[in-house]
Amino acid sequence: MTNKTFTNRISAAYFLFVLPISLALFSCEKESVSRQADQVDELKQNAKVSAVEQLLSETNQPGYPITDIQYNSDNSLKSFKTDAVYTTNVTYGSNKVIYTTLLGGNKTSDIVYDMVNNIAVKKTETFYTSGGNVADRIETDYVYESGRLVQEFYRENNLPDGYLAYYDNGVNVTFQERYDSDGNLINKVSYEYYLKLADKSKHLSQFNLKMDAKLFPRFSTNLIETKTLKKAGKNPVVTHFSYKLNNEGYPVSGDVTGPYPYSWTSIWQ
């Protein structure tokens, strides 16, 4: 099997491949309408998705290693393990998808997604103590426009915890803004993409490394090349990603540059 390598260099980089809530960029200027239109045309022309679907078996992304991924006969997610000790089982009910995580047979969390037309509109995360009591509860409401996710509103233990706003050009997310509960901008992140590399994973999101991406419309068509983080009074921090693809175009490994560089691998079946 022959791998293709895509690399590029940029200035100082940092941050992990995931956790979008912590990402941000104040000084990003919105693209002009004409430039966006040109980019959308180019993205649509270059982003080719293979007809041969492969399913992720495992990935060792730092901070959220996922192994022993099991699927149902319809390729819906059945279960997976994280950190080799947590087992998450996925069940499907009437307009709900439930992720239940166990450690040594004891339930550590439930994540319940409320679904409308097979798209998540709300998430309720409940975390438990070792004695089975509720330790924390986080609710997320999702807002869509024209089939694209545009905002995530958060509440923790019934208290507002701000929101995350997504901006895109109809094909890829261009930047995100994170606000606190008072509506103050915390941070912002902008994205650039490999316009000829499609993001083919239907389950794993580039924006949040959990096996729930199939519950949402696709965030971006292409694989992220760089993300630039900026906070008020701070210098921009740029993270660069490179990938090796298998013959079907799925990323089997990658490198992230910066003060905390790391490499990762994924296995597809």
N, C-alpha and C positions, 0 to 999 in steps of 0.2 A: 504494500500500500504506500503510495507516494504522498508526502505531505507538502503543502505549499506554505511558505513563510512570508508573513507580512510584517515589516518593521518600519519604524520611523522614529526620529529623535526629536525631543522638545526639551524645554527648560524644566527646572526643578519639579519633581512630581511627588505626590504623596496621596495617601488615602487608599482604602480598600475598594474592591470592585463593586461593593454594594452599599446598603444603608443610605438611601436617598434623602432621608429626613435631615441628615447631618450635612448634606451638600449645599453649596450656594455660591452666588456671584452677584455683587452689587453693580459693577460697571458695565455689564453686558448690554449692548445696544440692540434693539429689535431690528431685524432685517427689514429692508424695504419690501413693499408688496411685490414689485417686479422681480427682485432678487429671489424672494421666496418662491415665486412661480417658476422661475428658471430652475431652481434647485429641486423643486418637486418633480418637474419633468425629467431631470437627470436621474433622480433617485428611482423613479418608477421604471425608467428604461434600464437601469443597471442592476436593480435588486431582483435577481432571478432565484426563485425558490425551487429546489429539486422536488420532483414528484415522488421520490423515494424517501419516505419518512423513517427516521431512526429515533429510538427512544433512549433517553439517558439512563445509564445503569448506575453510575456513581460519579462524583466530582469531589475534589479535595480543596475547594476554595477556602482560603484561610478564614477562620471565624465561623464557618458554617459547612463543615465537611458532611457530605450526604452519601450514604452507601446503601446497598441492599434495597434498591428502589424496585418495587413491585407494581405491576399494572393489572387491571382487569382486562377481560377479553375485548372490550371496546377501546382499549388503550387509555382509559381513565385511570387516574392515580389510585392505587390501593394502599400502599404503605411505604415507609422508608425509615432509615436510621440516621441520626445525627450524632456526631462525636462518639460513634460506636456504642453508645450506651442508652440513648434515647430512641424509643420506637414510636413513630407517629402512624396512626391508622386513620384512613379517610373513609367516611361513610356519607351516603347520599340519601337525602330525604326529600320531602315535598318542598321545593323551592329553598332548600338549604344544603350546604356542604359543610361537614364537620370534621375538623382535624383534632384528634385526641392524642396527646403525647403522654407516654408512660416511661417511668424510670424504675426498674426493678419491680414491675407490676403495679406500682403506685402512680396514679394520675397526677401529672405536674401542670397540665394546662389543657384547656379546650379552646379552639378557635372556631366560631360559628359564622359562616358566611350566609347572609340572606341574599337570595338570587331572584332576579327578574329577567325573564327571557335569556336565561343561561349566563347572565352577567352579574357579578357581585355588586350590590348596592350598599351593603353594610357589613362590617366585621366586628364581632364581639369577642375579645380575647380575655379569658379568665384564667388566672394563675393561682395555684394552690400551694399551701404549705405542706410539709411532710405529714402533718396530721390531718390533711384533707380540708382544711379551712381555706376560704378565699383570701388570698394575699393581695391581689391587685386585679383591677378590671379596666381594660382599655377598649373604647368604642371608636370605630372609624366609619364615617359616612362618605360615600363616593359620589361625586357629581360628574355627569357626562354632558357633553355637547357634541352633536353630530357624530355620535358613536365613539368619541374620544374622551378619555379621562382628563378632566381639567382641574379638579380639586379633591383633596382628602381633608376632611375635618375631624379633629381628634378630641376625645373626652377621656380623662383618666379619673376613675372613681367619681363619676358624675360632675367633674369640674372641667371646663374648657381648657384645651391644651394647644390651641392654635391650629394652623392648617398648612398644607403644602399645595402649591399651585404649579400646574404643568403648562408649558407653552410648546406648541409644535407647529410644523409646517404641513401637516396632513400626512406625513410619512414617518418622520422621526421627531422625538422630543428634542427641542432646541435648547431649552433651559428650564430650570425649576426655581421657585422662590419659597422659602420657609418663613412663616410668620408666627409670632407668639400669640397668646390668648388676647392681647390688647390690640392686635393688628399691626404690630411693629415688625418690620422686615429683619429677620435674624441673619439670613445668608442666602446665597444664590449660586447656582452652578450652571455652566453652559456646556454643551456637548458638540463634538465633531465626530464624524463617522467615516468608516471605510465604505465609500459609496458603492463599491462592487462586491462587498461581503454581506450576505444576508444573515440575519439572526434567525436561525431555523428552529430553535428550541421552542416547543409549544408549552412546556411546563415550567421552565426555569427562566425567571425574568432577570435581565441585566440590571434592573433598577432595585431589585429586592430579592436576595438569594433565598427564597423559600420555594417549595414546590407547589405554588399556587397560581402561576402565571396563566394557566388555562382558564381561570375564572374571570379574566379581564380581557378587554380588547387589547390587541398588541400595542405596546408602548411605542416601539420603534422597529422599522423594517430592517435596519442595518446594524452591524456590530459597531460598538463604540470604539473610537480611536483615541480621543482625548476628552477629559473633563477638566474644567477650570473652576476652582472654588475661590470665592472671595467673600470676606466678611468686612464689616466697617472697620477702617483703621488698620487693616491687615494687607500684606502683599498677596497677590493672587497665587494660588497653589495649583499646579498643573499635574495631572496624572496621565500617563500614556500607557496604552494597552497594545500588545501585539499577540498574534494568534498563529497556531498551526492548525490546518484543516485536514480532515480526511478526504477521500475521493468524492464523498457525497456533499462536502462543504460544511460539515459540522466541526466545531472547534474541539480538538482533542488535547490541546495544551496551550498555554499562554504565559506571557511575562508582563509584569507591571513594574514600571520604573519609579524611582524616587528615593527619599530617605528611608523608606521601609519597603524595599523591593521584595517581591515574592514571585514564585512561579506556581502554576496549577496545572492539573491534568483532569480530563474527563473521559469516561468510557461510554460509548454508544453501542446500541444493539440493533 
